[in-house]
């Protein structure tokens, strides 16, 4: 497994997700504030909390990409943008359940002071769910594309002698 390459790919994928969430906030008016939500687990809301949350998101993204790399090497036996998007389907399910069931229990401000995102960001409506799925598909595609060829591709069965 190419752990360093996978981690870097995850950081890049996480940065792309954060950039698109910023655009969704600024251009479309979506109230998607993952970085602030992560940062306010440890600090009061504000710029420092946002920066802490961004750094947390990038580190978590790098760690999640290690799971993608494991799947590329041991399950899929290949990597690439399409393979990464396919692997992201499991990530979508796990992250979607986490957002709805676990984050509200862990976060000291949810739901009393800060609205929780809900399962698959459903509290933001259909656009929230669509954004959640598309962002994770994009993350998987980036990780798969950047990871490159796997170290242990499947080997073809030897020809049968007649």
N, C-alpha and C positions, 0 to 999 in steps of 0.2 A: 504494500500500500504506500502511496506517495503522500504521506501525511502533511508535509509542508505545503505541497502544491494544493492539496485539498483544502487545508485551512485558509490559504490565501484566496482560493476560489470562493470559499464561503464568505470571507470578509468583503470581497468585491461584490458578490451577490447580495449580501446584506446592505452594502452601501447603495447599490442600485435600487433595492427595495425602499430604503429611506429616501432616496432622491425622488422616486415616484410617489411616495406618500406625501412628501413636501409639495409636489406639483398638484396632487389631488386636493390637498388643503387649500393651496393658494389659487388654483385655477378653477377647481370644481366645487370648492367650499365643503368638501368632505371633512368631517371632524375625526380624522384618523391621526392619532397622536401616540403611536407606539413608544417612541423614545421617551416622551414625557411620562407615560404610564410606567415604563420600566424605572426611570430615574426617581420618580416619586415614591418608589418602594423604600428609598433610603434617604431622600432629601425632600424638603418642602418644594412645592411647585415653583419653577423659575428657570432661568437660563442654565444654571449649574445642574439642576436636575435633568434638563434636556440633554446636556453634554454627557452626563453620567449614563443616561439612558441610551444615547447613541453608542457610546463605547460598549455598554452591555450588549446592545443588539449586534454590534459587529463581532464581539467575542463569541456570543452564542451562535451566530451564523457560521463562524469558523469551526466551532465544535460540531455543529450539526452537519457541516460538510464532511467531517470525518466519518460520520455514519453513511453518508452518500458514497464516499470512497470505499468503505467496507462493502456496501451493496454492489458497487461497480465491479470490484475485484472478486467477490465471493458468490454473488447471486446472478448478476447480469453477465459477467465476464466480458463486458465492454463498457465504454463510456462515450459520451457525446451529448450534444444538446438534446436530442430526442430521448435518449436513455435517461438523462438527468430529469427531464420533464416527467417521464414515466415513474421514476423513483420518487419524484415529488408528490405523487398521489398519496403515498403513505405519510409523508410529511404533512400534507394538507389535513389529513384526518387527525393525526396526533396533535398538531398545532391548533386545529379548530376546536377539539375537545378541551385542550389546555386553556384556551382563551375563555371558554364558557364555564368550565367546571372548576379548574384549579386556580386560575389567576384571581378570581374574586375572593377565594379563601386565603390566598397568600398576601394580597395587597392590602395594606392598612387603610387606604382611602376609598376602596371600592366596596360596596356601592354608595356609601353614605355621602362622600364628598366628591367623588369622581365616578362618572358612569362607566360601568364595565362594558367591554366590547360585545359580550355575548358569544355564543358558539359561532365560529366562522365569521365573526364580526357582524352577526345578524342584527345587532342593535342599531346598526347604521343603515339597515334596510337592504334591499336587493343589491344596490350598488356596493354596499359594504361586503356582502358575500362574494360578489363578482370580483371585486378588487382583491379580496383575500386569496381567492383561488388563483387569479392571474398573477399576482405577485409571487406566490409560491411556485407556480409553474415556471415563471421567469427565473427565479432563484435556482431551481433545479437545472434549467437549461444552461445557465451561466456556469454552475458548478460542473456539470457534465462536459461542457465544451472546454473549459479551462483545465480540467483534470487530464484530458488527453488519453492516449492508449493505456489500457490496463496492463499491469505487470504479468498477470496470469490469465491470458485469454483461453477460451475453451479449445481443447485440442480435438481435432477430428479423429474419429475412430479409424484404426488402421484398416486397409482394404482386406476383405476376406479372401483367403486363398481358395482356389477351386481345385 
